[in-house]
Amino acid sequence: MSALSPRARLASLTYAIEGLVALVRTQANARIHLAASIVVVAAGLTLQLAAWEWVSLVLAITIVWMAEALNTAIEFACDVVTREFHPSIKAAKDIAAGAVLAAASGAAVVGLIVLLPHIWPALGL
C-alpha cells in the first residue's frame, strides 16, 4: 500500500480519530477540555461572534487540545520505559503537564477577551 494512496490516507485519519477518542476516554482533563470547548462554542454561536473572534477561539481551543494530546502521549511513552521513579521521567511529565497548564491559561485569557465584551451588555453591566 503506497504511502500516498487513498487507502493509506484513510487509515491514517482513522488512527488519528482513534487517538482522539482514546484521549477523551482515558483522560479526565481531556473530558474537562471537551466540556469547556463545547461551552465556548455554544457561547460563540449564541453571541454571534465576528470571524476574527472565532479564529481566536478556535486557535486557543486547538492549542489546548494539542498540548493535552502531546502530554498524554509523553505520559504513555514514559510509562512504557519505566513505572519506577526516575528524575528525568518526572521532569518530562511535569514539563508536559506545564505545557497544558500554559495553553489552558492562555486559552482562558483569550476566551475572556473575546467573550466578555459580548456578555457584559447581555447582563446589563
N, C-alpha and C positions, 0 to 999 in steps of 0.2 A: 504494500500500500504506500503510494507516494506521499511525502510529507505535505504536498500541496493539493492532494486530491480532496474532493468534496467530502468523501467518507472520513478522511483524517481530520479535516476541519470540524466536522460534526462531532467526531469522537472527542476532540479537544474541548469543544464547547460543552459537551456532556460532562466531561471530567470537571470543568470549572464550575458548572452548576452543582454537581455533586459536592464539590468542596464548599461552596456557599451554604448548601443545606447542612452539611456536617458541622460547619462553623456555628450555625444557629442552633442546631440540635445539641451540641456538646458544650457550648459556652454561654453561661448565664449573662455575661456582659454583652455578648452579641445580641441576645434577646432584648436587653435594655436598649442597645443601639437601634434595633429594629423598631421597638415601640417609639423611641424618640424620633426616628426617621418618619414614621407614619404620622405622628402628631405634627411635625414640622410641615410635611407635605400637605396634610389636611388644612393646617392653618394657612399655608400659602395659597391653596385653592380657594379657601373661604375669603381671604383678604385680596384676592385678585392682584397678585404681585406683578411688577414690571419684569421684563425679560432679564435685566441685569440683576435683579433681586433673586430670580430663580437660578441664574448662573452661580451666584454667590452661595446660595444654599446647597445646590447640587454638588458643587465642588467641595464644600465643607463636609457634607454627608459622605461623599465618596472618599475623602481623605481619612475620615474616621473608620470607615469600613475597611479600607486598605490597611490601616495601622492595626486594626483588630485582627484581620486575617493574617498578616505577617507575624504579629505577636503570637498567635495561636500556632502557626507553623513552626516558629522558633521553639516554642514550648514543647511541641510534639517531638521535634527533632532532638532537642536536648534530652528529653526523657528516654529516647532510644539509646542515646550514648551512655547515660547512667542515671539511675534514680538516687544514687548516693550523693551526698553533699559534695559539691566542688565549687570553689570560689568563682571560677570562670563561668560555669553554668549559671550560677546565681546571678552574676553580673549580666550575662546575656539576657536572661529572663527579666531582670529588673529594668534593664535599658529598653527592652522591647515594650514592657508594660508602661514605662515612662513615655515612650513614643505615643502610645494610645492616649495616655492622660493629656499630653500636649495637644494632640489632634482634637480630642473631645473638648478641651478647654477652648481652643481656638474656634471650633465649630459653635460652641455656646455663645461666644462673643459675636461671631458673625450672625447667628440667629437673633440675638438681641438687637444688634444694629439694624438688621433688615426688618424684623417683625414689630419691634416696639413702636416705631412711628405710625404703624397701622393700627396697633392695638390700643394705644393711649386714646385716640379720638373715639374709638368704639366704646371705651369705658367711660367716656365723658371726662377724661383727665387732660 
